[in-house]
Amino acid sequence: MSVTTAPARTAGPSAYRLTPRGVLVSEWTKFWSLRSTWITLTVSVFLLILIGVVASASSSPGGEGPGSNTSDGPGLALSGSTFAALAVGILGVLLAAGEYTTGMIRSTLAAVPARLPVLWSKALIAGGIAAVTMTVGALVSFLIGSPLAPESTAGTGLDDDGVLRALLNAGLYLGLVAVLGVALGMIVRSSAGGIAILVGTLLIVPTLTSLLPASWSDAITPILPSRAGDGMTALHTPDGVHGPWGSFLVITAWVVAALAGAAWRLRKTDA
């Protein structure tokens, strides 16, 4: 009597393809395994708190000092948001472009042939973690710095109108900047190139725009990412920018456009 044995199953490439949840877990593990993650997050929170506290303590309305041109508590506490934005943006760039530098992206895309879940997972993780840590940093900066600000400073209590909204919006804005960094890293596939574009967008372009004729500058300035951050986090909307909701739509439009470009390149070009 003969016994028929079933053929042994071999593990082909499809056996190792990750589900969307598996991709998210994989990217989460990679995120926290990078030394640059810890360094960049620490630096961003440190700068946000340190500069905010120093600005609050040295503020003298109508006088000199880092906070002399800022008349409210949230504005003083968020004085370091520009540097924090650069730090979290760089974090996003490194998370996305770093795999292209090391060549690890080939293994990642072999395990995830659909490709796009990789982008969405990186963006979700970088944006979510940046938003949470920067919100905590903004609150700590405000809580430490407000008692040090002059008595004439407006909005020095969390229960004052607009204060909590401004601080929470700071975390949201910085989280979106981290996602923007991920998209730029995926588009250019170079850490140096992505960082250069990020710095140019957040720092250099606003400076150059201010040199343009007034009619051009007034039209361009409100749609710049950095000015959108100002509009989202200001206790009172400054001149030349949209209000909180309008500014949120501006930065969201930048992020969506960058993600669309990153998704197109990820699907259409080889690693």
PECOR-V890274 format. One record per pair of residues at least 12 apart in sequence whose ideal C-beta (glycine too) atoms are under 10 Angstrom apart, sorted by the first residue. I is the first residue (numbers start at 1). J is the second residue. D is the distance in whole Angstrom. If there is no record, write none. Layout:
{{I	J	D} {I	J	D}}
This chain:
{{13	110	7} {13	111	9} {13	113	8} {14	113	9} {16	107	10} {16	110	8} {16	111	6} {16	112	10} {17	110	9} {17	111	6} {17	112	7} {17	113	6} {17	114	8} {18	108	9} {18	111	5} {18	112	5} {18	113	10} {18	114	10} {18	117	8} {18	118	9} {18	121	10} {19	112	9} {19	117	9} {20	112	9} {20	114	9} {20	116	10} {20	117	5} {20	120	8} {20	121	8} {21	117	10} {21	121	10} {22	111	9} {22	112	9} {22	117	9} {22	121	10} {23	108	9} {23	111	8} {23	112	6} {23	114	9} {23	116	10} {23	117	4} {23	118	6} {23	119	10} {23	120	8} {23	121	5} {23	122	9} {24	117	8} {24	118	10} {24	120	8} {24	121	5} {24	122	10} {24	124	7} {24	125	7} {25	121	9} {26	108	8} {26	111	8} {26	112	8} {26	117	10} {26	118	9} {26	121	8} {27	95	8} {27	108	9} {27	112	10} {27	117	9} {27	118	7} {27	119	10} {27	120	9} {27	121	4} {27	122	6} {27	123	10} {27	124	8} {27	125	5} {27	126	9} {28	121	8} {28	122	10} {28	124	9} {28	125	6} {28	129	9} {30	95	8} {30	98	9} {30	99	8} {30	104	9} {30	108	9} {30	121	10} {30	122	9} {30	125	9} {31	91	9} {31	95	6} {31	121	9} {31	122	8} {31	125	5} {31	126	7} {31	129	7} {32	125	9} {32	129	9} {34	91	9} {34	94	7} {34	95	7} {34	98	7} {36	90	9} {36	91	7} {36	94	5} {36	95	8} {36	98	7} {36	191	9} {37	91	7} {37	94	8} {37	95	7} {37	125	10} {37	126	9} {37	129	9} {39	87	9} {39	91	9} {39	94	10} {40	86	10} {40	87	5} {40	88	7} {40	89	10} {40	90	6} {40	91	4} {40	92	9} {40	93	10} {40	94	7} {40	95	9} {40	130	9} {40	178	10} {41	87	8} {41	88	8} {41	91	7} {41	129	7} {41	130	8} {41	133	6} {41	134	9} {41	137	10} {41	178	10} {42	87	9} {42	133	9} {43	83	9} {43	84	9} {43	86	10} {43	87	5} {43	88	10} {43	90	9} {43	91	9} {44	80	9} {44	81	10} {44	83	8} {44	84	5} {44	85	8} {44	86	8} {44	87	3} {44	88	5} {44	89	9} {44	90	9} {44	91	7} {44	130	8} {44	133	7} {44	134	7} {44	137	7} {44	174	8} {44	178	9} {45	80	10} {45	84	8} {45	87	9} {45	88	10} {45	133	6} {45	134	7} {45	136	7} {45	137	4} {45	138	10} {45	140	8} {45	141	9} {46	80	9} {46	83	10} {46	84	9} {46	87	9} {46	137	8} {47	79	10} {47	80	5} {47	81	9} {47	82	9} {47	83	4} {47	84	6} {47	85	10} {47	86	9} {47	87	7} {47	137	9} {47	141	10} {48	77	9} {48	78	8} {48	79	9} {48	80	5} {48	81	7} {48	82	10} {48	83	8} {48	84	4} {48	85	9} {48	87	9} {48	88	10} {48	133	9} {48	134	7} {48	136	10} {48	137	4} {48	138	7} {48	140	8} {48	141	6} {48	170	8} {48	171	10} {48	174	8} {49	77	9} {49	80	7} {49	84	9} {49	136	10} {49	137	6} {49	138	9} {49	139	10} {49	140	5} {49	141	5} {49	142	10} {49	143	10} {49	144	7} {49	145	8} {50	79	10} {50	80	7} {50	83	9} {50	137	10} {50	141	8} {50	144	10} {51	66	7} {51	67	10} {51	76	10} {51	77	9} {51	78	9} {51	79	5} {51	80	3} {51	81	9} {51	82	9} {51	83	7} {51	84	8} {51	141	8} {51	145	10} {52	66	10} {52	67	9} {52	73	10} {52	74	9} {52	75	10} {52	76	7} {52	77	4} {52	78	6} {52	79	5} {52	80	5} {52	81	8} {52	84	9} {52	137	8} {52	138	8} {52	140	9} {52	141	3} {52	142	7} {52	144	8} {52	145	5} {52	146	10} {52	170	10} {53	76	9} {53	77	8} {53	79	9} {53	80	9} {53	140	9} {53	141	6} {53	142	9} {53	143	10} {53	144	5} {53	145	5} {53	146	10} {53	148	7} {53	149	10} {54	66	6} {54	67	8} {54	76	9} {54	79	8} {54	80	9} {54	141	10} {54	145	8} {54	148	9} {55	67	4} {55	68	9} {55	70	7} {55	75	9} {55	76	5} {55	77	8} {55	78	9} {55	79	4} {55	80	8} {55	141	9} {55	145	7} {55	148	10} {55	149	9} {56	70	9} {56	73	7} {56	75	10} {56	76	4} {56	77	6} {56	79	8} {56	141	8} {56	142	8} {56	144	8} {56	145	3} {56	146	7} {56	147	8} {56	148	5} {56	149	5} {56	150	9} {56	153	8} {56	156	9} {57	76	9} {57	144	9} {57	145	7} {57	147	9} {57	148	4} {57	149	8} {57	150	10} {58	76	9} {58	148	9} {58	149	10} {59	71	9} {59	73	10} {59	75	9} {59	76	6} {59	79	9} {59	145	9} {59	148	8} {59	149	5} {59	150	6} {59	152	10} {59	153	7} {60	149	10} {60	150	7} {60	152	10} {61	149	9} {61	150	6} {61	152	6} {61	153	7} {61	154	10} {62	152	9} {63	150	10} {66	79	6} {66	80	10} {67	79	6} {67	145	9} {67	149	8} {67	150	9} {67	153	9} {70	149	9} {70	153	8} {70	234	10} {70	235	10} {71	150	10} {71	152	8} {71	153	7} {71	154	6} {71	155	9} {71	235	9} {71	236	9} {72	149	9} {72	153	6} {72	154	5} {72	155	4} {72	156	8} {72	160	9} {72	162	9} {72	163	8} {72	166	8} {72	234	8} {72	235	4} {72	236	7} {73	141	10} {73	142	6} {73	145	7} {73	146	5} {73	147	10} {73	149	6} {73	153	6} {73	154	7} {73	155	4} {73	156	4} {73	157	8} {73	158	9} {73	160	8} {73	163	6} {73	166	9} {73	167	9} {73	235	8} {74	138	8} {74	141	9} {74	142	6} {74	145	10} {74	146	9} {74	154	9} {74	155	6} {74	156	9} {74	158	10} {74	160	9} {74	162	8} {74	163	6} {74	164	9} {74	165	9} {74	166	4} {74	167	6} {74	169	9} {74	170	8} {74	233	7} {74	234	8} {74	235	5} {74	236	10} {75	153	9} {75	154	9} {75	155	8} {75	166	8} {75	230	9} {75	233	8} {75	234	7} {75	235	6} {75	236	9} {75	238	9} {76	141	9} {76	142	8} {76	145	6} {76	146	8} {76	148	9} {76	149	6} {76	150	10} {76	153	7} {76	155	9} {76	156	9} {77	137	10} {77	138	6} {77	139	9} {77	140	9} {77	141	4} {77	142	4} {77	143	8} {77	144	8} {77	145	5} {77	146	7} {77	149	9} {77	155	10} {77	156	10} {77	163	9} {77	166	9} {77	167	7} {77	170	8} {77	233	9} {78	134	10} {78	137	10} {78	138	6} {78	141	7} {78	142	8} {78	145	10} {78	166	7} {78	167	8} {78	169	9} {78	170	5} {78	173	10} {78	174	10} {78	229	9} {78	230	9} {78	233	5} {78	234	9} {78	235	10} {79	141	9} {79	145	9} {80	137	9} {80	138	10} {80	141	7} {81	134	8} {81	137	9} {81	138	8} {81	141	9} {81	170	6} {81	173	8} {81	174	7} {81	177	10} {81	226	9} {81	229	7} {81	230	9} {81	232	10} {81	233	7} {82	202	7} {82	203	8} {82	206	10} {82	226	7} {82	229	8} {82	230	9} {84	130	9} {84	133	10} {84	134	6} {84	137	7} {84	138	9} {84	141	10} {84	170	8} {84	173	10} {84	174	6} {84	177	9} {85	130	10} {85	134	9} {85	170	10} {85	173	8} {85	174	6} {85	176	10} {85	177	5} {85	178	9} {85	180	9} {85	181	9} {85	198	9} {85	202	6} {85	203	9} {85	225	8} {85	226	7} {85	229	7} {86	177	8} {86	181	9} {86	195	9} {86	198	7} {86	199	7} {86	202	6} {86	203	7} {87	130	9} {87	134	9} {87	174	9} {87	177	9} {87	178	9} {87	181	10} {88	126	8} {88	127	9} {88	129	9} {88	130	4} {88	131	9} {88	133	8} {88	134	7} {88	173	10} {88	174	5} {88	175	8} {88	176	9} {88	177	6} {88	178	4} {88	179	9} {88	180	9} {88	181	7} {89	126	10} {89	130	9} {89	174	9} {89	176	10} {89	177	5} {89	178	6} {89	179	9} {89	180	6} {89	181	4} {89	182	9} {89	184	8} {89	185	10} {89	194	9} {89	195	8} {89	197	10} {89	198	5} {89	199	8} {89	201	9} {89	202	7} {89	225	9} {90	177	10} {90	178	9} {90	181	6} {90	185	9} {90	191	9} {90	194	8} {90	195	6} {90	198	7} {90	199	9} {91	126	6} {91	129	9} {91	130	7} {91	177	9} {91	178	6} {91	181	6} {91	182	9} {91	185	10} {92	122	8} {92	123	8} {92	125	10} {92	126	5} {92	127	8} {92	130	8} {92	175	10} {92	176	10} {92	177	8} {92	178	4} {92	179	6} {92	180	7} {92	181	3} {92	182	4} {92	183	8} {92	184	7} {92	185	6} {92	186	10} {92	194	8} {92	198	8} {93	126	9} {93	178	9} {93	180	9} {93	181	4} {93	182	7} {93	183	9} {93	184	6} {93	185	4} {93	186	9} {93	188	9} {93	190	9} {93	191	6} {93	192	9} {93	193	9} {93	194	4} {93	195	5} {93	196	10} {93	197	9} {93	198	6} {94	126	9} {94	181	8} {94	182	9} {94	185	7} {94	191	6} {94	194	8} {94	195	8} {95	122	6} {95	123	9} {95	125	8} {95	126	5} {95	178	9} {95	181	8} {95	182	6} {95	185	7} {95	186	10} {95	191	10} {96	118	9} {96	119	8} {96	122	6} {96	123	9} {96	126	8} {96	181	7} {96	182	5} {96	183	8} {96	184	8} {96	185	3} {96	186	5} {96	187	9} {96	188	9} {96	189	8} {96	191	9} {96	194	7} {96	262	8} {96	266	10} {97	181	9} {97	182	9} {97	184	8} {97	185	4} {97	186	7} {97	187	9} {97	188	7} {97	189	6} {97	190	6} {97	191	4} {97	192	9} {97	193	8} {97	194	5} {97	195	9} {98	185	8} {98	191	6} {98	194	10} {99	118	9} {99	122	9} {99	185	9} {99	186	10} {99	189	9} {99	271	9} {100	185	8} {100	186	9} {100	188	9} {100	189	4} {100	190	7} {100	191	8} {100	194	10} {100	271	7} {101	185	10} {101	189	8} {101	190	7} {101	191	6} {101	192	9} {103	271	8} {104	271	10} {105	118	8} {105	186	10} {105	189	8} {105	266	10} {105	271	5} {106	270	9} {106	271	5} {107	271	10} {108	122	10} {108	271	8} {109	266	8} {109	270	9} {109	271	6} {110	271	9} {114	267	9} {115	263	9} {115	266	5} {115	267	6} {115	268	10} {115	271	9} {116	262	9} {116	263	6} {116	266	7} {116	267	7} {118	186	9} {118	266	7} {119	182	7} {119	183	8} {119	186	6} {119	259	7} {119	262	6} {119	263	6} {119	265	10} {119	266	6} {119	267	9} {120	182	10} {120	259	9} {120	263	9} {121	182	10} {122	178	10} {122	179	9} {122	181	10} {122	182	5} {122	183	9} {122	185	8} {122	186	8} {122	262	9} {123	176	10} {123	178	8} {123	179	5} {123	180	9} {123	181	9} {123	182	5} {123	183	7} {123	186	9} {123	255	9} {123	258	10} {123	259	7} {123	262	8} {123	263	10} {124	179	8} {124	182	9} {125	178	9} {125	179	10} {125	182	9} {126	175	8} {126	177	10} {126	178	4} {126	179	6} {126	180	10} {126	181	7} {126	182	5} {126	183	10} {126	185	10} {127	172	9} {127	174	9} {127	175	5} {127	176	7} {127	177	9} {127	178	5} {127	179	4} {127	180	9} {127	181	9} {127	182	8} {127	255	8} {128	175	7} {128	178	9} {128	179	9} {129	175	8} {129	178	8} {130	171	8} {130	172	10} {130	173	10} {130	174	6} {130	175	5} {130	176	9} {130	177	7} {130	178	4} {130	179	8} {130	181	9} {130	182	10} {131	168	9} {131	170	10} {131	171	5} {131	172	6} {131	173	9} {131	174	7} {131	175	3} {131	176	8} {131	177	10} {131	178	8} {131	179	9} {132	171	7} {132	175	8} {133	171	8} {133	174	9} {133	175	9} {133	178	10} {134	167	10} {134	170	6} {134	171	5} {134	172	9} {134	173	8} {134	174	4} {134	175	7} {134	177	9} {134	178	9} {135	167	7} {135	168	6} {135	169	9} {135	170	7} {135	171	3} {135	172	8} {135	174	8} {135	175	8} {136	167	10} {136	171	8} {137	167	10} {137	170	8} {137	171	8} {137	174	9} {138	166	8} {138	167	5} {138	168	8} {138	169	9} {138	170	4} {138	171	6} {138	173	10} {138	174	8} {138	233	8} {139	158	8} {139	164	9} {139	167	6} {139	168	9} {139	170	9} {139	171	9} {140	167	10} {141	167	9} {141	170	9} {142	155	9} {142	156	9} {142	157	10} {142	158	7} {142	163	8} {142	164	9} {142	166	9} {142	167	6} {142	170	9} {143	158	8} {143	167	10} {146	158	9} {146	160	10} {146	163	9} {154	235	7} {154	236	9} {155	235	5} {155	236	9} {160	235	8} {161	235	8} {161	236	10} {162	234	9} {162	235	5} {162	236	8} {162	244	9} {163	235	7} {165	232	9} {165	233	9} {165	235	9} {165	244	7} {166	232	8} {166	233	5} {166	234	7} {166	235	5} {166	236	10} {166	244	8} {167	233	8} {167	235	10} {168	232	10} {168	233	9} {169	229	9} {169	231	9} {169	232	4} {169	233	5} {169	234	9} {169	244	6} {169	247	8} {169	248	8} {170	229	8} {170	232	7} {170	233	5} {171	233	10} {172	229	10} {172	232	7} {172	233	9} {172	244	10} {172	248	7} {172	251	9} {172	252	10} {173	225	9} {173	226	10} {173	228	7} {173	229	5} {173	230	9} {173	231	9} {173	232	5} {173	233	6} {173	247	8} {173	248	8} {173	251	6} {174	229	8} {174	232	10} {174	233	9} {175	255	10} {176	225	9} {176	228	9} {176	229	9} {176	232	9} {176	248	9} {176	251	5} {176	252	7} {176	254	8} {176	255	5} {176	256	10} {177	198	8} {177	201	10} {177	202	8} {177	225	7} {177	226	9} {177	228	10} {177	229	8} {177	251	8} {177	254	9} {177	255	8} {178	255	10} {179	251	10} {179	252	10} {179	254	10} {179	255	5} {179	256	10} {179	258	8} {179	259	7} {180	194	10} {180	197	10} {180	198	7} {180	201	8} {180	202	9} {180	225	7} {180	251	8} {180	254	6} {180	255	5} {180	256	10} {180	257	10} {180	258	5} {180	259	9} {181	194	7} {181	195	8} {181	197	9} {181	198	6} {181	255	10} {181	258	9} {182	194	9} {182	255	9} {182	258	9} {182	259	8} {182	262	7} {183	254	9} {183	255	7} {183	256	9} {183	257	9} {183	258	4} {183	259	5} {183	260	8} {183	261	7} {183	262	4} {183	263	9} {183	265	10} {184	196	9} {184	197	5} {184	198	6} {184	201	8} {184	258	6} {184	261	9} {184	262	8} {185	197	10} {185	198	9} {185	258	10} {185	262	8} {186	258	9} {186	259	8} {186	261	8} {186	262	4} {186	263	8} {186	264	10} {186	265	7} {186	266	6} {187	258	7} {187	259	9} {187	261	5} {187	262	5} {187	263	10} {187	264	9} {187	265	6} {187	266	9} {188	262	10} {188	265	9} {189	262	10} {189	265	8} {189	266	10} {189	269	9} {189	271	8} {197	258	10} {198	225	10} {201	224	8} {201	225	6} {201	226	8} {201	254	8} {201	258	10} {202	224	9} {202	225	6} {202	226	5} {202	229	9} {203	226	7} {205	220	9} {205	221	10} {205	224	6} {205	225	9} {205	226	8} {206	220	9} {206	221	7} {206	224	5} {206	225	9} {206	226	5} {206	227	7} {206	230	10} {208	220	10} {209	221	6} {209	224	7} {209	227	9} {217	240	8} {218	239	10} {218	240	7} {221	239	10} {221	240	5} {221	241	7} {222	240	6} {222	241	5} {222	242	5} {222	246	8} {222	247	8} {222	250	7} {223	241	9} {223	242	8} {223	246	10} {223	247	10} {223	249	10} {223	250	5} {223	251	10} {223	253	8} {223	254	9} {224	241	9} {224	250	8} {224	251	9} {224	254	9} {225	247	10} {225	250	7} {225	251	6} {225	253	10} {225	254	5} {225	255	9} {225	258	10} {226	241	10} {226	251	9} {227	240	7} {227	241	5} {227	242	8} {227	247	8} {227	250	8} {227	251	9} {228	241	7} {228	242	7} {228	244	10} {228	246	8} {228	247	4} {228	248	7} {228	249	8} {228	250	4} {228	251	4} {228	252	9} {228	253	9} {228	254	8} {229	241	9} {229	247	7} {229	248	10} {229	250	9} {229	251	7} {230	242	10} {230	247	7} {231	243	6} {231	244	6} {231	245	9} {231	246	7} {231	247	3} {231	248	8} {231	250	8} {231	251	9} {232	244	5} {232	245	9} {232	246	9} {232	247	5} {232	248	6} {232	250	9} {232	251	7} {233	247	9} {234	247	9}}
